[in-house]
């Protein structure tokens, strides 16, 4: 049976505990839950650009904690509150993944918190010994 490793300190606005793992790792795959533009439980202000950067920084922090790097990301899912933010989001995404772009889906959706963007990802790196 595959051993699962869970990264479980998920928290929402004002630091409230959330009922899901921030990420789960199995057989070299890391599934990172959707990251919103929260820093220390507080929503980052300033529109799509700072919010996109915060989402991606949160994502990279979890990747780093699990021993992964941006080039290990094979797929991202992106939810935008406003389709007019697509171009600005792409520019920020390029800053983070320019040399190693993952596959990606992007949809317009209402958000659970009052933010403009949410991003999740799946990353892979071969388990040690393989």
Residue pairs with C-beta under 8 A, 6 or more apart in sequence:
2 26
2 27
3 26
4 24
4 25
4 26
5 24
5 25
5 26
5 66
6 21
6 23
6 24
6 25
7 21
7 22
7 23
7 24
7 25
7 62
7 65
7 66
8 21
8 22
9 22
10 17
10 18
10 20
10 21
10 22
10 33
11 17
11 18
11 41
12 18
12 38
12 41
12 113
13 38
13 41
13 42
13 43
13 113
14 41
14 42
15 40
15 41
16 41
20 33
21 33
22 32
22 33
22 62
23 30
23 31
23 32
23 33
23 62
23 66
24 30
24 31
25 31
25 66
27 127
28 124
28 125
28 126
28 127
28 130
29 122
29 123
29 124
30 63
30 66
30 68
30 72
30 122
30 123
30 124
30 125
31 120
31 122
32 59
32 62
32 63
32 120
32 121
32 122
32 123
33 120
34 77
34 79
34 118
34 119
34 120
35 55
35 56
35 58
35 59
35 62
35 118
35 119
35 120
36 43
36 55
36 58
36 111
36 113
36 115
36 117
36 118
37 43
37 44
37 50
37 51
37 52
37 54
37 55
37 58
37 115
37 116
37 117
38 44
38 54
38 58
38 113
39 54
43 113
43 114
43 115
44 50
44 51
44 54
47 88
47 116
48 80
48 82
48 85
48 88
48 89
48 92
48 116
48 117
49 88
49 91
49 92
51 115
51 116
51 117
52 88
52 89
52 92
52 93
52 116
52 117
52 119
53 92
53 95
55 117
55 118
55 119
56 92
56 93
56 96
56 119
59 119
59 120
59 121
60 70
60 96
63 69
63 70
63 72
63 73
63 121
63 123
66 123
67 125
68 123
68 125
70 96
70 97
70 100
71 99
71 100
72 123
72 124
72 125
73 97
73 100
73 102
73 121
73 122
73 123
74 102
74 103
74 122
74 123
74 124
75 102
75 103
75 104
75 105
75 121
75 122
76 93
76 97
76 102
76 103
76 104
76 105
76 119
76 120
76 121
77 104
77 105
77 106
77 119
77 120
77 121
78 89
78 93
78 104
78 105
78 106
78 107
78 117
78 118
78 119
79 106
79 107
79 108
79 109
79 111
79 117
79 118
79 119
80 86
80 89
80 106
80 107
80 108
80 109
80 116
80 117
81 108
81 109
81 110
81 111
81 115
81 116
81 117
82 108
82 116
83 108
85 116
85 117
86 106
89 106
89 117
93 104
94 101
102 121
111 118
